[in-house]
Each structure stands twice: as structure tokens, then as C-alpha cells.
Amino acid sequence: MRISLPWPFRRRAPKARVSEESLPFRLAILAASLSAAAGLAWATGLLFPVLFGSVALALGHRFSWRNRHRNTGRVRGLLLLVLFLAIFWMLADLTVGVTGGVLPQAQFALYAQAITSFDLRTRRNLYTTSMHSLLITYVASAYGFDLIYGIFVLAYAGCFLAALAIAYLEDDAKSATGWQLRQAATSRLWTSVALFSLPCTVVFFLILPRSEGAALIMPAMVSLQLPASLRGEIAPPIFPFIEVSSGGSTGASPRMEIQTRGRFNQQAVMYVRSQIGSYWRGLALDRYDGASWETRIQRRDLRRSAGGGFDVPRLSGSATAQEYTQTFYIVQPQPNVVFS
């Protein structure tokens, strides 16, 4: 007697891993990955890590192509061990900065893709590494504050779309008769759409009302009642990036990172009462490198005066000798900041 189990409980035979035989498809995926890596190098300045990761990525694709029909179980175990070592390196670089602490998360994303590239045998594996390249593109976008970075994004998108087109065309080419029938049906469809859209566009343009000097839709303004406690704060990115800074234990640093989304807090820090219109500063940031502001002004030592206060040295080139009294009311005390 044979008992048949319901279909949800039946054991299905595992699907065989079909190796990807298309070399142009693999090269298009590799080009997309290299475009993402080039964008990361341009946005962050990590030239050596990106160069090393790109060479390893190309070697991994070459190894996967040559061994696509072999059993690479031992190689897969070795790659898993190397990947764990890369994770430990990233954690160590985040905590103590063993290799400088320069964007260890971005470097790990690049190295992880290079490690996994040695086991890209199937089309699914290649699609997975292309999504990995998309993650690297996101990481670089947090530092690419320029329209030039759009060139790398377009290059990645173009290579990935080319890979999709190659996969589609080569799958259809495996059956010549089916490909010819589908090509004829597609040609008839787009020809019909073009012939139908052209007269519809002309008719729509002729009947469309065109008023002179008056808008068809008048603008309107809507007032919203916002709560009084609403504050502007810095919104962190979805995946925060950590970089070791030289601010010391006091928290004061001559460098201000602006790799954040949102806007700064608008709450007042101090009020000033002065006899004339005056200018004051807490920290002068005079150098911008595309991602952050940095000060190059040397620190000035303050001398305590006889009255118990501090004398601020006069800036060089100041011709006036007249003094004015200003009163500062500090609303939010700032550590290691002297306003002058």
C-alpha cells in the first residue's frame, strides 16, 4: 500500500546549479561592478583599496569562469574563512583603527565583493554581486557631493541594463523559431502603437486650450498648524558610516563632517548685547574639501587679565584702537568653545 502525502509535505528534488555559459553577460556584470568601485574611489579618495579590490574582483571573475563546471566546495569553505577574517578586520578598524580607521565599512563592502567573486558560477550569483555593486554605489553616494558622480551611476546602470539585454537576447536565441516569432510580434506591436500615437498626439495638441497671459491652474497656498516644539535636527543616513577622528577626549576637533542628511538645529546658542553691530565667532572653518569643512587657523593662547577675565589677542592688521563692551548670554553651553 502506497500513501501519497499532500503536496506541501512532499520532498522536492533540489534544482541543479546551472552554470552561466555567457561570457558577454559576465563581462557586463564585471563592468558594472568596476563602475561602482570607480565611483567609490572618486567620492572617498580610497585609491589603493579600490585598486586592490578591483584587481581581486577581476581575478575572481576569471577564476569563476574557468571553474564553472567544477565542484568548488573546498574553495567555498576557504572563501567563507577569508570573509570572516575581513569582518574581524572591519570591527578592529572601527574600534582601534588598526589600519587608520578610514571608512572601514566602505572598504569591507568592496573586499567582500572581491572575496565572493571567486564563486560566481550561476546567473543568480552574478545578479547577487550586481546588487552588491548597487550597495557600494549607495555608500559612495553619501560622499559624492557633485554632479560628476552621476557619471559613475549612469555607467553602472548602463552596464547592468546591458547585462539584462544580453541575457534576454541569448535566451531567445537558443530557440531560433521562437525568437523569430516573438521578434515579429514585437515589431507589429510597436508599429501599431507608433501609428496610433502619432494622430492622437496631433489631435490632442489641436484641441488643447491655450490661454494667453493666464494660467490654467491657479497656484494656491495651504497653511498647516505645526506644533510649537518642532525642532530641526540632523537626520543620520540609513546606514551610518563611522570614521576615526582626531578630536581627542574633549570632543573638540578642527574638522566638521557634513555626511548627514537633514538640517542643523535652529535653537539659539547665545544672545549678545552690544553697542554697535558686531561680529563674533566660535570656530572659523575656512577650508572645504568637498565633503567637510576644516580650519587652518592656528590656536591662540588667552591670557588672564587683572580683572579675572581673558584678553583676546587682537588680530593682525586691525587699525582701530577703540573698545566696545559686549555682553554674552549663553543659552546652551558648548564644550571647549570661547566666543570672541
C-alpha positions in Angstrom: 0.0 0.0 0.0 1.4 3.4 -1.0 0.4 6.6 0.8 0.7 9.9 -1.1 1.4 12.9 1.1 -0.2 16.3 0.3 1.9 18.5 -2.0 3.1 20.9 0.8 4.8 17.9 2.6 6.3 16.3 -0.4 10.0 16.4 -0.7 11.1 18.2 -3.8 14.3 17.3 -5.6 16.9 20.0 -5.4 17.4 22.0 -8.5 20.7 21.6 -10.2 23.0 24.6 -10.3 23.2 25.5 -13.9 26.4 27.3 -14.8 26.3 30.5 -16.7 27.8 30.0 -20.1 27.5 33.6 -21.4 30.8 35.3 -21.3 29.4 38.7 -22.5 26.9 38.6 -19.7 29.6 38.0 -17.2 31.7 40.8 -18.6 28.8 43.2 -18.4 28.3 42.4 -14.7 32.0 42.9 -14.1 31.9 46.3 -15.9 29.0 47.3 -13.6 31.0 46.3 -10.5 34.1 48.2 -11.7 32.0 51.3 -12.4 30.6 51.2 -8.8 34.2 50.8 -7.4 35.5 53.7 -9.5 32.7 55.9 -8.1 33.7 54.9 -4.6 37.3 55.8 -5.3 36.3 59.2 -6.8 34.0 60.0 -3.9 36.1 58.9 -0.9 39.7 59.0 -2.2 40.3 55.4 -1.4 42.6 54.8 -4.4 44.7 51.9 -3.2 41.9 49.9 -1.5 39.7 50.3 -4.6 42.6 49.4 -7.0 43.4 46.3 -4.9 39.7 45.3 -4.7 39.2 45.8 -8.4 42.1 43.6 -9.3 40.9 40.9 -6.9 37.4 41.2 -8.4 38.6 40.7 -11.9 40.7 37.7 -10.9 37.7 36.3 -9.1 35.5 36.5 -12.2 38.3 34.9 -14.2 38.5 32.0 -11.7 34.8 31.6 -11.6 34.6 31.4 -15.4 37.3 28.8 -15.8 36.0 26.6 -12.9 32.3 27.0 -13.6 31.9 23.2 -14.3 33.9 22.0 -11.3 33.0 21.3 -7.7 34.4 24.2 -5.7 33.3 23.1 -2.2 36.8 23.5 -0.7 37.2 26.9 -2.3 33.8 27.9 -0.9 34.9 27.0 2.6 38.2 28.9 2.2 36.3 32.0 0.9 34.0 31.8 4.0 37.0 31.8 6.3 38.5 34.8 4.5 35.2 36.6 4.7 35.1 36.1 8.5 38.6 37.5 8.7 37.5 40.5 6.8 34.7 41.0 9.2 37.1 40.9 12.2 39.4 43.3 10.4 36.5 45.8 9.9 35.5 45.6 13.6 39.1 46.1 14.7 39.5 49.0 12.4 36.2 50.6 13.7 37.3 50.3 17.4 41.0 50.9 17.5 41.9 51.9 13.9 44.4 49.2 13.2 44.8 50.4 9.6 44.0 54.0 10.0 40.2 53.8 10.5 39.4 55.4 7.1 35.9 54.3 6.2 36.4 50.6 7.1 32.7 49.9 6.3 33.2 51.0 2.7 36.4 49.1 2.4 34.7 46.0 3.8 31.9 46.2 1.2 34.5 46.3 -1.6 36.6 43.5 -0.2 33.6 41.3 0.5 32.5 41.6 -3.1 36.0 40.7 -4.3 36.1 37.6 -2.0 32.7 36.3 -3.2 33.6 36.9 -6.8 35.7 33.6 -6.7 32.4 31.6 -6.5 30.2 33.2 -9.2 29.1 30.2 -11.3 25.4 30.7 -11.9 23.4 33.6 -13.2 21.8 34.0 -9.8 25.3 34.5 -8.3 26.0 37.2 -10.9 22.8 39.0 -10.2 23.6 38.9 -6.5 27.0 40.5 -7.0 25.4 43.2 -9.1 23.1 44.0 -6.1 26.3 44.2 -4.1 27.6 46.7 -6.5 24.4 48.7 -6.0 25.2 48.8 -2.3 28.7 50.1 -3.0 27.1 52.8 -5.2 24.9 53.8 -2.3 27.9 54.0 0.0 29.8 56.3 -2.5 26.7 58.5 -2.9 26.9 59.5 0.7 30.3 61.2 -0.1 29.8 62.2 -3.7 28.6 65.8 -3.3 28.9 66.6 -7.0 27.0 66.0 -10.3 30.1 64.3 -11.7 29.3 61.3 -9.5 26.2 60.8 -11.7 28.6 59.7 -14.5 29.5 56.6 -12.4 25.9 56.0 -11.5 24.9 56.1 -15.2 27.8 53.8 -16.1 26.7 51.2 -13.5 23.1 51.4 -14.7 24.1 51.1 -18.4 26.3 48.1 -17.8 23.6 46.4 -15.7 20.9 47.1 -18.3 23.3 45.7 -20.9 23.7 42.5 -18.9 19.9 42.2 -18.7 19.6 42.7 -22.5 22.3 40.2 -23.2 20.7 37.6 -21.0 17.3 38.2 -22.7 18.6 38.0 -26.3 20.8 34.9 -25.7 17.9 33.1 -24.0 15.7 33.8 -27.0 18.5 32.9 -29.5 18.5 29.3 -28.1 15.3 28.8 -29.9 15.5 30.3 -33.4 11.9 29.7 -34.3 10.5 31.1 -31.1 12.9 34.1 -31.3 11.7 35.0 -34.9 8.0 34.7 -33.9 8.5 36.9 -30.8 10.5 39.4 -32.8 7.8 39.7 -35.5 5.1 40.0 -32.8 7.1 42.7 -31.0 7.6 44.6 -34.3 3.9 44.6 -35.1 3.0 45.8 -31.6 5.4 48.8 -31.6 4.5 49.7 -35.1 0.8 49.7 -34.2 1.5 51.8 -31.1 3.5 54.4 -33.1 0.9 54.7 -35.9 -1.9 55.1 -33.3 0.0 57.5 -31.0 1.0 60.0 -33.8 -2.5 61.1 -34.8 -3.7 61.1 -31.2 -0.9 63.4 -30.3 -1.8 65.8 -33.1 -5.5 65.8 -32.3 -4.8 66.3 -28.6 -2.5 69.3 -29.4 -5.1 70.9 -31.6 -7.9 70.7 -29.0 -5.8 71.6 -26.0 -6.9 75.1 -24.7 -4.0 77.6 -24.8 -4.8 80.8 -22.9 -2.6 83.9 -23.3 -1.3 85.5 -20.1 -3.3 83.3 -17.7 -2.5 80.0 -16.1 -4.9 77.1 -16.5 -4.4 76.1 -12.8 -4.0 79.0 -10.3 -1.5 78.4 -7.5 -2.9 78.0 -4.0 -1.2 78.2 -0.6 -2.2 75.9 2.2 -1.3 76.8 5.8 -0.5 74.0 8.2 -0.6 74.3 12.0 2.8 72.9 13.2 3.5 72.1 16.8 5.5 74.7 18.7 8.0 72.2 19.9 9.1 71.3 16.4 12.9 71.4 16.1 15.3 70.9 13.2 17.7 68.2 13.9 20.4 66.3 11.9 18.9 63.2 10.3 21.5 60.4 10.1 21.8 58.3 7.0 20.1 54.9 6.7 23.4 53.1 7.1 25.7 55.3 9.3 29.3 55.4 8.3 32.0 55.6 11.0 35.4 57.2 10.7 38.0 57.7 13.3 38.7 61.4 14.0 41.4 63.2 15.9 39.1 65.1 18.2 40.6 63.7 21.4 38.8 63.1 24.6 37.3 66.6 24.9 35.2 66.3 21.7 36.7 69.4 20.1 38.0 68.9 16.6 39.2 71.3 13.9 37.2 69.2 11.4 33.4 69.2 10.8 31.9 66.3 8.9 28.8 67.0 6.9 28.0 63.5 5.8 24.5 63.8 7.2 21.0 64.3 5.9 18.6 66.9 7.1 19.4 70.3 8.6 21.1 71.6 11.7 19.3 72.6 14.9 18.0 76.2 14.8 17.8 76.6 18.6 19.7 79.7 19.8 23.1 79.1 21.5 23.7 82.6 22.8 22.3 86.2 22.9 24.7 89.2 22.5 24.1 92.7 23.8 26.4 95.2 22.1 26.6 99.0 21.5 27.2 98.5 17.8 26.6 95.9 15.1 29.2 93.3 15.8 30.6 90.1 14.6 31.6 87.1 16.7 32.7 83.6 16.1 33.2 80.3 17.9 35.2 78.4 15.3 36.4 79.5 11.9 36.1 76.8 9.2 38.0 78.1 6.2 38.8 75.0 4.1 36.3 72.8 2.2 37.4 69.6 0.6 34.1 68.6 -1.0 32.9 66.6 2.0 33.8 68.5 5.1 34.9 71.9 6.4 38.3 72.3 8.2 40.1 75.1 9.9 43.7 76.1 9.2 43.8 79.0 11.7 46.3 78.4 14.4 45.1 78.4 18.0 45.5 81.5 20.1 46.5 81.4 23.8 44.3 83.5 26.0 45.9 85.5 28.9 44.0 86.1 32.1 43.7 89.8 32.8 43.9 91.5 36.2 40.2 91.7 36.5 39.8 87.9 36.2 38.7 87.8 32.6 40.5 86.7 29.5 42.2 89.0 27.0 41.6 88.0 23.4 44.7 88.9 21.2 44.0 91.5 18.6 44.0 90.2 15.0 46.9 91.4 12.9 46.0 94.2 10.6 43.4 95.7 13.0 43.8 99.5 12.8 41.2 100.6 15.3 42.1 101.1 19.0 38.5 101.9 20.2 37.0 99.3 22.5 33.4 98.3 22.8 31.7 96.3 25.5 29.6 93.2 24.6 27.6 91.0 26.9 27.1 87.4 26.0 24.2 85.4 27.4 25.0 81.7 26.9 21.8 79.7 26.4 23.4 76.4 25.6 27.0 76.0 26.9 29.3 74.5 24.4 32.4 72.5 25.5 35.8 73.9 24.7 34.4 77.0 22.9 35.4 80.6 23.6 33.4 83.1 21.6 35.3 86.2 20.5 
